[in-house]
C-alpha cells in the first residue's frame, strides 16, 4: 500500500489548503445548495434564517474571492444578484456529496458521542 507523506504544517498540507477554502460554518452548506442551482441572497436567508446578512455576505465574498462561486449582478430594478458555482467550485462536488453522506450515516453517532461528554 502506498503511504502519503504527511506535511508537518498546515501551510504545507493539502488538507489544510482544502479546509481553508471551505472553512467557516456556512461555506460547505452554501456550496451544497449551489450544486443544485444558482441562488439569490434571500433564498439562502430563507433556507437558513439563523445566518446573519453580514455573515452570509462575508462567506459568499470569500467563496467568490477564491474562485469557487460566481456573482452575477443583473442590471434590473429592483437589483437582482445570483450566485452560482464556477467550474473550479464544481471540483468540490464529490467532497461535498461525501460530507453529506457521512453526515447522514454518522450524524446520530456523532450526536451520541457529544452527549456522552456533556
C-alpha positions in Angstrom: 0.0 0.0 0.0 1.3 3.4 -0.9 1.5 5.8 2.0 1.4 9.6 1.5 4.0 11.5 3.5 2.1 13.9 5.8 3.1 17.6 5.7 4.2 18.8 9.1 2.4 22.2 9.0 -1.0 23.5 7.9 0.7 25.7 5.3 2.3 22.8 3.6 -0.6 20.4 3.9 -3.0 19.9 1.0 -5.8 19.0 3.5 -5.1 22.4 5.1 -5.4 24.1 1.7 -8.8 22.4 1.2 -10.1 23.2 4.6 -9.0 26.9 4.2 -11.1 27.1 1.0 -14.3 25.6 2.6 -13.8 26.6 6.3 -16.5 28.6 8.0 -19.7 27.4 9.5 -21.7 28.2 6.3 -19.4 27.7 3.3 -20.0 24.0 2.9 -23.7 24.5 3.2 -23.7 27.3 0.7 -21.7 25.2 -1.8 -24.0 22.3 -1.3 -27.1 24.3 -2.2 -25.3 25.9 -5.2 -24.7 22.5 -6.6 -28.4 22.2 -7.3 -28.9 25.6 -9.0 -27.9 29.3 -8.8 -29.3 31.0 -5.7 -30.1 34.5 -4.7 -29.1 36.1 -1.4 -32.6 36.0 0.1 -33.0 32.3 -0.9 -30.1 31.5 1.4 -31.7 33.7 4.1 -35.0 31.8 3.8 -33.2 28.4 3.9 -31.1 29.4 6.9 -32.7 32.2 8.8 -30.0 31.9 11.6 -27.3 33.2 9.3 -26.9 36.9 9.6 -26.8 39.0 6.5 -23.3 40.1 7.4 -22.0 36.5 7.7 -23.8 35.4 4.6 -22.2 38.3 2.7 -18.8 37.5 4.1 -18.9 33.8 3.3 -20.2 34.4 -0.3 -17.5 37.1 -0.8 -14.8 34.7 0.3 -16.1 31.9 -1.9 -16.1 34.4 -4.8 -12.6 35.6 -4.0 -11.3 32.0 -4.1 -12.9 31.5 -7.5 -15.4 28.9 -6.2 -18.5 31.0 -6.7 -19.6 33.4 -9.4 -21.6 36.5 -8.5 -23.8 37.8 -11.4 -25.4 41.2 -10.9 -28.3 41.9 -13.3 -29.0 45.5 -14.4 -32.6 45.4 -13.3 -34.9 47.3 -11.0 -35.0 46.1 -8.3 -31.5 44.8 -8.5 -31.0 41.1 -8.8 -27.9 39.1 -7.9 -27.4 35.4 -8.3 -24.6 33.2 -7.1 -23.6 30.0 -8.8 -20.7 27.5 -8.7 -17.8 28.1 -11.1 -16.2 25.2 -12.9 -13.5 25.3 -10.2 -16.2 25.3 -7.5 -17.7 22.2 -9.1 -14.5 20.3 -8.5 -15.6 20.3 -4.8 -18.9 18.4 -5.6 -17.6 14.9 -4.8 -16.2 16.0 -1.5 -19.4 17.9 -0.6 -21.5 14.9 -1.5 -19.3 12.7 0.6 -19.7 15.0 3.5 -23.5 14.9 3.1 -23.4 11.1 3.0 -21.1 11.0 6.1 -23.5 13.3 7.9 -26.4 11.1 7.1 -24.6 7.9 8.1 -22.8 9.1 11.2 -24.8 12.1 12.4 -26.6 10.2 15.1 -23.4 8.5 16.3 -21.7 11.9 16.5 -24.6 13.4 18.5 -24.5 10.5 20.9 -20.7 10.9 21.4 -21.2 14.6 22.1 -24.0 13.9 24.5 -21.8 11.5 26.5 -19.2 14.1 27.1 -21.7 16.8 28.4 
